[in-house]
Amino acid sequence: MNIERKSKNTIHCLDRQFTGLGSEESSPLGKNSEVFSHLENCVNNSRGATHKIVFEVGNIIRIRRQEDFKRFNDSVFCKMESGRRLLWHGLRVTNYAGILSHGLRMAPCESPMSGYMLGKGIYVAEMSSKSASSCHHTKPGGEGLLLLCEAELGTPIQKLAVANHKAGGGAKEQGMHSTRCLGRVVPSEWVDAGIVHKDPKGC
């Protein structure tokens, strides 16, 4: 929904809560639109045969946060050689209020290290089914939420063939900002993200 900004006296309580999340845009895509078709193909063409999860696209919503572009443009990452990609991120539905209000963030220092293949960080994947398995929504007939994110990985990227929970430290020592764990299956093809929106063109 594109919300028209109103005074505090006239705005609906749900609109007020949504506005408080700081999202500049949250627009559902028409199911007959070309963009919807492109994104649905991205989902279907990036499923891994070894990922035992079955899902289909229900709805697609374009989300744009007010602070993300300014925060990135003011950071040191804006000045490094770009390695932008559109990649999948899966998480529980209960985490989305925090994502919409603060963006994707790493786990805090005090959280346990267990469960991280490559150490603490923000995990994104080329395969939609890999991230979908992290949504933890396995109830039959249930629904989950999957993010397709514009991610800046930097160049070069540390590449590993096996899990290493100290990967983050190793990448930092080499002046790298991200680690890629190489799987056995990759998407069938890559296309420029400009086909779905002008902002991620070149990803």
GROMACS elastic network, one bead per residue, 0.5 to 0.9 nm:
[ bonds ]
;  ai    aj funct       b0    kb
    1    25     6  0.73388   500
    1    26     6  0.52510   500
    1    28     6  0.65687   500
    1    61     6  0.88201   500
    2    24     6  0.84045   500
    2    25     6  0.60277   500
    2    26     6  0.61698   500
    2    27     6  0.60348   500
    3     6     6  0.88144   500
    3    15     6  0.72500   500
    3    18     6  0.88314   500
    3    19     6  0.81292   500
    3    24     6  0.88540   500
    3    25     6  0.79207   500
    3    26     6  0.84151   500
    5    11     6  0.79048   500
    5    15     6  0.89450   500
    5    19     6  0.84792   500
    6     9     6  0.80656   500
    6    10     6  0.64255   500
    6    11     6  0.56003   500
    7    10     6  0.55734   500
    7    11     6  0.61415   500
    8    11     6  0.55479   500
    8    12     6  0.86196   500
    8    16     6  0.78650   500
    9    12     6  0.86958   500
   11    14     6  0.83429   500
   11    15     6  0.63380   500
   11    16     6  0.62981   500
   12    15     6  0.51335   500
   12    16     6  0.61728   500
   12    17     6  0.87436   500
   13    17     6  0.62870   500
   13    18     6  0.86944   500
   14    17     6  0.51044   500
   14    18     6  0.62104   500
   14    19     6  0.85611   500
   15    18     6  0.50734   500
   15    19     6  0.60235   500
   15    20     6  0.85286   500
   16    19     6  0.50884   500
   16    20     6  0.61939   500
   16    21     6  0.89565   500
   17    20     6  0.50859   500
   17    21     6  0.67829   500
   18    21     6  0.53612   500
   18    22     6  0.74658   500
   18    23     6  0.75250   500
   19    22     6  0.56633   500
   19    23     6  0.67323   500
   19    24     6  0.83009   500
   20    23     6  0.80334   500
   20   101     6  0.75105   500
   21    65     6  0.87777   500
   21    97     6  0.71925   500
   21    98     6  0.81797   500
   21    99     6  0.88639   500
   21   100     6  0.57738   500
   21   102     6  0.79218   500
   22    65     6  0.63124   500
   22    66     6  0.61235   500
   22    67     6  0.77040   500
   22   100     6  0.70414   500
   22   101     6  0.55932   500
   22   102     6  0.82181   500
   23    26     6  0.69553   500
   23    63     6  0.70864   500
   23    64     6  0.59090   500
   23    66     6  0.56945   500
   23    67     6  0.83838   500
   23   100     6  0.64447   500
   23   101     6  0.71642   500
   24    63     6  0.76256   500
   24    64     6  0.54453   500
   24    65     6  0.51312   500
   24    66     6  0.50027   500
   24    67     6  0.87090   500
   25    62     6  0.71863   500
   25    63     6  0.53759   500
   25    65     6  0.68715   500
   25    66     6  0.82637   500
   26    61     6  0.63059   500
   26    62     6  0.55102   500
   26    64     6  0.66903   500
   26    65     6  0.88588   500
   27    60     6  0.85359   500
   27    61     6  0.53619   500
   27    62     6  0.51348   500
   27    63     6  0.67062   500
   28    31     6  0.89445   500
   28    59     6  0.73198   500
   28    60     6  0.58766   500
   28    62     6  0.62402   500
   28    63     6  0.88965   500
   29    32     6  0.84934   500
   29    33     6  0.70805   500
   29    35     6  0.76276   500
   29    36     6  0.62273   500
   29    59     6  0.75095   500
   29    60     6  0.57192   500
   29    61     6  0.58929   500
   29    62     6  0.71160   500
   30    33     6  0.52418   500
   30    34     6  0.86995   500
   30    35     6  0.84600   500
   30    36     6  0.67238   500
   30    59     6  0.85975   500
   30    60     6  0.82611   500
   31    34     6  0.84363   500
   31    35     6  0.87320   500
   31    36     6  0.57951   500
   31    37     6  0.74700   500
   31    58     6  0.89881   500
   31    59     6  0.75496   500
   31    60     6  0.82083   500
   32    35     6  0.86237   500
   32    36     6  0.69315   500
   32    37     6  0.73254   500
   33    36     6  0.53312   500
   33    37     6  0.64958   500
   33    38     6  0.88813   500
   34    37     6  0.51006   500
   34    38     6  0.62596   500
   34    39     6  0.87561   500
   34   196     6  0.82235   500
   35    38     6  0.50748   500
   35    39     6  0.62354   500
   35    40     6  0.85213   500
   35   195     6  0.72850   500
   35   196     6  0.51307   500
   35   197     6  0.80017   500
   36    39     6  0.52517   500
   36    40     6  0.60448   500
   36    41     6  0.85762   500
   36    59     6  0.87173   500
   36    60     6  0.70175   500
   36   196     6  0.81322   500
   37    40     6  0.51094   500
   37    41     6  0.62036   500
   37    42     6  0.86816   500
   38    41     6  0.51656   500
   38    42     6  0.63453   500
   38    43     6  0.89185   500
   38   195     6  0.75825   500
   38   196     6  0.68737   500
   39    43     6  0.64023   500
   39    44     6  0.87386   500
   39    60     6  0.83268   500
   39   196     6  0.72886   500
   40    43     6  0.51499   500
   40    44     6  0.63095   500
   40    45     6  0.85683   500
   40    56     6  0.86211   500
   40    57     6  0.65367   500
   40    60     6  0.87127   500
   41    44     6  0.50446   500
   41    45     6  0.57951   500
   41    46     6  0.83966   500
   42    45     6  0.52946   500
   42    46     6  0.62138   500
   42   128     6  0.81169   500
   42   187     6  0.86980   500
   43    46     6  0.55387   500
   43    47     6  0.69455   500
   43    56     6  0.83240   500
   43    57     6  0.77898   500
   43   127     6  0.80451   500
   43   128     6  0.57149   500
   43   129     6  0.80741   500
   44    47     6  0.59399   500
   44    56     6  0.81284   500
   44    57     6  0.88386   500
   44   128     6  0.79219   500
   44   129     6  0.89452   500
   45    48     6  0.89080   500
   45   127     6  0.84558   500
   45   128     6  0.85175   500
   45   187     6  0.62015   500
   45   188     6  0.62427   500
   45   189     6  0.79430   500
   46   126     6  0.70454   500
   46   128     6  0.54511   500
   46   129     6  0.70425   500
   46   186     6  0.72342   500
   46   188     6  0.69567   500
   46   189     6  0.87760   500
   47    50     6  0.87910   500
   47    51     6  0.75840   500
   47   127     6  0.56890   500
   47   128     6  0.57589   500
   47   130     6  0.77010   500
   47   185     6  0.89424   500
   47   186     6  0.87564   500
   47   187     6  0.75060   500
   48    51     6  0.53142   500
   48    52     6  0.84284   500
   48   127     6  0.65418   500
   48   128     6  0.79835   500
   48   129     6  0.60773   500
   48   130     6  0.72634   500
   48   185     6  0.64938   500
   48   186     6  0.78728   500
   48   187     6  0.83382   500
   49    52     6  0.74788   500
   49   129     6  0.89174   500
   49   185     6  0.82236   500
   50    53     6  0.89345   500
   50   185     6  0.88082   500
   51    54     6  0.86761   500
   51   129     6  0.62615   500
   51   130     6  0.66397   500
   51   133     6  0.77984   500
   52   129     6  0.83967   500
   52   133     6  0.83408   500
   53   129     6  0.68549   500
   53   130     6  0.88931   500
   53   132     6  0.77453   500
   53   133     6  0.67067   500
   53   138     6  0.85989   500
   54   129     6  0.82401   500
   55   129     6  0.83992   500
   55   132     6  0.82889   500
   55   143     6  0.88836   500
   57    60     6  0.76082   500
   58   143     6  0.85925   500
   63   100     6  0.85300   500
   64    67     6  0.89837   500
   64    68     6  0.81459   500
   64   100     6  0.89407   500
   65    68     6  0.57304   500
   65    69     6  0.79161   500
   65   100     6  0.71385   500
   65   101     6  0.81188   500
   65   102     6  0.88774   500
   65   103     6  0.78082   500
   66    69     6  0.71941   500
   66    70     6  0.78868   500
   67    70     6  0.55130   500
   67    71     6  0.59475   500
   67    72     6  0.85653   500
   67   102     6  0.86109   500
   67   103     6  0.86542   500
   68    71     6  0.51882   500
   68    72     6  0.61321   500
   68    73     6  0.85696   500
   68   102     6  0.89362   500
   68   103     6  0.73602   500
   69    72     6  0.51865   500
   69    73     6  0.60340   500
   69    74     6  0.85589   500
   70    73     6  0.50875   500
   70    74     6  0.61011   500
   70    75     6  0.86290   500
   71    74     6  0.53034   500
   71    75     6  0.63427   500
   72    75     6  0.51563   500
   72    76     6  0.80520   500
   72    77     6  0.69236   500
   72    78     6  0.61291   500
   73    76     6  0.80753   500
   73    77     6  0.78767   500
   73    78     6  0.53810   500
   73    79     6  0.83954   500
   74    77     6  0.84188   500
   74    78     6  0.71283   500
   75    78     6  0.57862   500
   75    79     6  0.78295   500
   76    79     6  0.56164   500
   76    80     6  0.70805   500
   77    80     6  0.53936   500
   77    81     6  0.83536   500
   77    82     6  0.84285   500
   77   152     6  0.80454   500
   77   154     6  0.76693   500
   77   177     6  0.89629   500
   78    81     6  0.82034   500
   78    82     6  0.79246   500
   78   152     6  0.89350   500
   79    82     6  0.82479   500
   80   154     6  0.67818   500
   80   155     6  0.78183   500
   81   154     6  0.60256   500
   81   155     6  0.57295   500
   81   156     6  0.84028   500
   82   152     6  0.67829   500
   82   153     6  0.73545   500
   82   154     6  0.51868   500
   82   155     6  0.62252   500
   83   151     6  0.81862   500
   83   152     6  0.56263   500
   83   153     6  0.50907   500
   83   155     6  0.55184   500
   83   156     6  0.79712   500
   83   157     6  0.85844   500
   83   203     6  0.78273   500
   84   150     6  0.67806   500
   84   151     6  0.55269   500
   84   153     6  0.59911   500
   84   154     6  0.71983   500
   84   200     6  0.82159   500
   84   202     6  0.76118   500
   84   203     6  0.50985   500
   85   149     6  0.79749   500
   85   150     6  0.57931   500
   85   151     6  0.53531   500
   85   152     6  0.65667   500
   85   153     6  0.74615   500
   85   193     6  0.82000   500
   85   200     6  0.81747   500
   85   202     6  0.82755   500
   86   126     6  0.81768   500
   86   148     6  0.62795   500
   86   149     6  0.53534   500
   86   151     6  0.60777   500
   86   152     6  0.89047   500
   86   193     6  0.70137   500
   86   200     6  0.76711   500
   86   203     6  0.61648   500
   87   124     6  0.57630   500
   87   125     6  0.55013   500
   87   126     6  0.55026   500
   87   127     6  0.80222   500
   87   128     6  0.82141   500
   87   147     6  0.81842   500
   87   148     6  0.55126   500
   87   149     6  0.53553   500
   87   150     6  0.65895   500
   87   151     6  0.66697   500
   88   123     6  0.86482   500
   88   124     6  0.53008   500
   88   125     6  0.50828   500
   88   126     6  0.63409   500
   88   127     6  0.70367   500
   88   128     6  0.58162   500
   88   129     6  0.88776   500
   88   130     6  0.82996   500
   88   131     6  0.59389   500
   88   132     6  0.82920   500
   88   146     6  0.70515   500
   88   147     6  0.56430   500
   88   149     6  0.61338   500
   88   150     6  0.89904   500
   89   122     6  0.86023   500
   89   123     6  0.66895   500
   89   125     6  0.65721   500
   89   128     6  0.81089   500
   89   130     6  0.87236   500
   89   131     6  0.52867   500
   89   132     6  0.76976   500
   89   134     6  0.81459   500
   89   135     6  0.88491   500
   89   146     6  0.62083   500
   89   147     6  0.50518   500
   89   148     6  0.63556   500
   89   149     6  0.70378   500
   90   123     6  0.85795   500
   90   124     6  0.79043   500
   90   125     6  0.89551   500
   90   128     6  0.85934   500
   90   130     6  0.81999   500
   90   132     6  0.53497   500
   90   133     6  0.71817   500
   90   134     6  0.50139   500
   90   135     6  0.50628   500
   90   136     6  0.86809   500
   90   144     6  0.88611   500
   90   145     6  0.71632   500
   90   146     6  0.51031   500
   90   147     6  0.62520   500
   90   148     6  0.88812   500
   91    94     6  0.83443   500
   91    95     6  0.68319   500
   91    96     6  0.80643   500
   91   131     6  0.78499   500
   91   132     6  0.79510   500
   91   133     6  0.87318   500
   91   134     6  0.55133   500
   91   136     6  0.72789   500
   91   144     6  0.85486   500
   91   145     6  0.73028   500
   91   146     6  0.71070   500
   91   147     6  0.83161   500
   92    95     6  0.55997   500
   92    96     6  0.74651   500
   92   134     6  0.73946   500
   92   136     6  0.61014   500
   92   137     6  0.74754   500
   92   144     6  0.74879   500
   92   145     6  0.74124   500
   92   146     6  0.89750   500
   93    96     6  0.56977   500
   93    97     6  0.85354   500
   93   135     6  0.73591   500
   93   136     6  0.87670   500
   93   137     6  0.85485   500
   93   144     6  0.66239   500
   93   145     6  0.62666   500
   94    97     6  0.70720   500
   94    98     6  0.84775   500
   95    98     6  0.56522   500
   95    99     6  0.64265   500
   95   100     6  0.89316   500
   96   100     6  0.60030   500
   96   101     6  0.84367   500
   96   145     6  0.87131   500
   97   100     6  0.52760   500
   97   101     6  0.61761   500
   97   102     6  0.84749   500
   98   101     6  0.51929   500
   98   102     6  0.57473   500
   98   103     6  0.70904   500
   98   104     6  0.82776   500
   99   102     6  0.53755   500
   99   104     6  0.55082   500
   99   105     6  0.79183   500
  100   103     6  0.57096   500
  100   104     6  0.83507   500
  102   105     6  0.76653   500
  104   122     6  0.72448   500
  105   108     6  0.86250   500
  105   121     6  0.79820   500
  105   122     6  0.67241   500
  106   109     6  0.88066   500
  106   120     6  0.66851   500
  106   121     6  0.51011   500
  106   122     6  0.56296   500
  107   110     6  0.82521   500
  107   111     6  0.64905   500
  107   112     6  0.89803   500
  107   120     6  0.65872   500
  107   121     6  0.70413   500
  107   122     6  0.82668   500
  108   111     6  0.56254   500
  108   120     6  0.87564   500
  109   112     6  0.80810   500
  109   113     6  0.89857   500
  109   120     6  0.87283   500
  110   113     6  0.89139   500
  111   114     6  0.89598   500
  112   115     6  0.84340   500
  113   116     6  0.63365   500
  113   119     6  0.69634   500
  113   120     6  0.70661   500
  113   165     6  0.81399   500
  114   117     6  0.84850   500
  114   119     6  0.86267   500
  114   165     6  0.88315   500
  115   119     6  0.84729   500
  116   120     6  0.61980   500
  116   121     6  0.83821   500
  116   163     6  0.87954   500
  116   164     6  0.86621   500
  116   165     6  0.63374   500
  117   120     6  0.84767   500
  117   162     6  0.86987   500
  117   163     6  0.51050   500
  117   164     6  0.59890   500
  117   165     6  0.54637   500
  117   166     6  0.89000   500
  117   167     6  0.86555   500
  117   181     6  0.89759   500
  118   121     6  0.78916   500
  118   123     6  0.89919   500
  118   163     6  0.58102   500
  118   166     6  0.63116   500
  118   167     6  0.51753   500
  118   168     6  0.67431   500
  118   179     6  0.77230   500
  118   181     6  0.81146   500
  119   164     6  0.71000   500
  119   166     6  0.55788   500
  119   167     6  0.61366   500
  119   168     6  0.60342   500
  119   169     6  0.85206   500
  120   123     6  0.86855   500
  120   165     6  0.78235   500
  120   166     6  0.87534   500
  120   167     6  0.89935   500
  120   168     6  0.73028   500
  121   168     6  0.77107   500
  121   178     6  0.88000   500
  123   131     6  0.86287   500
  124   127     6  0.89808   500
  124   130     6  0.89671   500
  124   131     6  0.71331   500
  124   148     6  0.89455   500
  124   149     6  0.82286   500
  124   151     6  0.82641   500
  125   128     6  0.69586   500
  125   129     6  0.88518   500
  125   130     6  0.65966   500
  125   131     6  0.62283   500
  126   129     6  0.89792   500
  126   130     6  0.79634   500
  126   131     6  0.85363   500
  126   186     6  0.70049   500
  126   187     6  0.68717   500
  127   130     6  0.53626   500
  127   131     6  0.69263   500
  127   132     6  0.87991   500
  127   185     6  0.83164   500
  127   186     6  0.69069   500
  127   187     6  0.65256   500
  128   131     6  0.54312   500
  128   132     6  0.60246   500
  128   133     6  0.87580   500
  128   146     6  0.82693   500
  128   148     6  0.87439   500
  129   133     6  0.62220   500
  129   134     6  0.89589   500
  130   133     6  0.55701   500
  130   134     6  0.73122   500
  131   134     6  0.53187   500
  131   135     6  0.71730   500
  131   146     6  0.73820   500
  131   147     6  0.86642   500
  132   135     6  0.53995   500
  132   136     6  0.80383   500
  132   137     6  0.88135   500
  132   144     6  0.80460   500
  132   145     6  0.81188   500
  132   146     6  0.63893   500
  133   136     6  0.64235   500
  133   137     6  0.81834   500
  133   138     6  0.87601   500
  134   137     6  0.83038   500
  135   138     6  0.83860   500
  135   144     6  0.61801   500
  135   145     6  0.68739   500
  135   146     6  0.72606   500
  136   139     6  0.89236   500
  136   144     6  0.79065   500
  137   140     6  0.87102   500
  137   142     6  0.67084   500
  137   143     6  0.67742   500
  137   144     6  0.58073   500
  137   145     6  0.89658   500
  138   141     6  0.83989   500
  138   142     6  0.68920   500
  138   143     6  0.84675   500
  138   144     6  0.86428   500
  139   142     6  0.52308   500
  139   143     6  0.82391   500
  140   143     6  0.88293   500
  150   200     6  0.66137   500
  150   203     6  0.77021   500
  151   203     6  0.87384   500
  152   178     6  0.89708   500
  153   156     6  0.84009   500
  153   157     6  0.71307   500
  153   176     6  0.88725   500
  153   177     6  0.65373   500
  153   178     6  0.56307   500
  153   179     6  0.83364   500
  154   157     6  0.66802   500
  154   176     6  0.72131   500
  154   177     6  0.61056   500
  154   178     6  0.69817   500
  155   158     6  0.89451   500
  155   176     6  0.71735   500
  155   177     6  0.79781   500
  155   178     6  0.85984   500
  156   175     6  0.87432   500
  156   176     6  0.64341   500
  156   177     6  0.83125   500
  156   178     6  0.84580   500
  157   171     6  0.80119   500
  157   176     6  0.61277   500
  157   177     6  0.70797   500
  157   178     6  0.56541   500
  157   179     6  0.57393   500
  157   180     6  0.66516   500
  158   167     6  0.84218   500
  158   170     6  0.83788   500
  158   171     6  0.59754   500
  158   174     6  0.84194   500
  158   176     6  0.66554   500
  158   177     6  0.81377   500
  158   178     6  0.63320   500
  158   180     6  0.60162   500
  158   181     6  0.84849   500
  159   178     6  0.88485   500
  159   179     6  0.57938   500
  159   181     6  0.59357   500
  159   182     6  0.68300   500
  160   163     6  0.72693   500
  160   164     6  0.81657   500
  160   167     6  0.84989   500
  160   179     6  0.73225   500
  160   180     6  0.62253   500
  160   182     6  0.60801   500
  161   180     6  0.85574   500
  161   181     6  0.57512   500
  161   182     6  0.51637   500
  161   183     6  0.73158   500
  162   181     6  0.67256   500
  162   182     6  0.76507   500
  162   183     6  0.88914   500
  163   166     6  0.89875   500
  163   167     6  0.81194   500
  163   181     6  0.71120   500
  164   167     6  0.53559   500
  164   168     6  0.87704   500
  165   168     6  0.75830   500
  166   169     6  0.56335   500
  166   170     6  0.65471   500
  166   171     6  0.89278   500
  167   170     6  0.50434   500
  167   171     6  0.61329   500
  167   172     6  0.86221   500
  167   178     6  0.88653   500
  167   179     6  0.69251   500
  168   171     6  0.52110   500
  168   172     6  0.62569   500
  168   173     6  0.87343   500
  168   176     6  0.89056   500
  168   177     6  0.80176   500
  168   178     6  0.73289   500
  168   179     6  0.71584   500
  169   172     6  0.51221   500
  169   173     6  0.62466   500
  169   174     6  0.88169   500
  170   173     6  0.52152   500
  170   174     6  0.65535   500
  170   175     6  0.88901   500
  170   176     6  0.84691   500
  171   174     6  0.52371   500
  171   175     6  0.63520   500
  171   177     6  0.63097   500
  171   178     6  0.66257   500
  171   179     6  0.67477   500
  172   175     6  0.50106   500
  172   176     6  0.53172   500
  172   177     6  0.63410   500
  172   178     6  0.83922   500
  173   176     6  0.74347   500
  174   177     6  0.89001   500
  176   179     6  0.79653   500
  182   185     6  0.86205   500
  183   186     6  0.72869   500
  185   188     6  0.88122   500
  186   189     6  0.83024   500
  187   190     6  0.71692   500
  190   193     6  0.89702   500
  191   194     6  0.84715   500
  191   195     6  0.80170   500
  191   203     6  0.83635   500
  192   195     6  0.63962   500
  192   196     6  0.86990   500
  192   200     6  0.83964   500
  192   201     6  0.63575   500
  192   202     6  0.57549   500
  192   203     6  0.58126   500
  193   196     6  0.58640   500
  193   197     6  0.69115   500
  193   198     6  0.80499   500
  193   199     6  0.85731   500
  193   200     6  0.56271   500
  193   201     6  0.51618   500
  193   202     6  0.63598   500
  193   203     6  0.53591   500
  194   197     6  0.51410   500
  194   198     6  0.51832   500
  194   199     6  0.71627   500
  194   200     6  0.57959   500
  194   202     6  0.65147   500
  194   203     6  0.75382   500
  195   198     6  0.75686   500
  195   200     6  0.89913   500
  195   201     6  0.75557   500
  196   199     6  0.89559   500
  196   200     6  0.82246   500
  196   201     6  0.84653   500
  197   200     6  0.63443   500
  197   201     6  0.69746   500
  198   201     6  0.53652   500
  199   202     6  0.88310   500
  200   203     6  0.56961   500
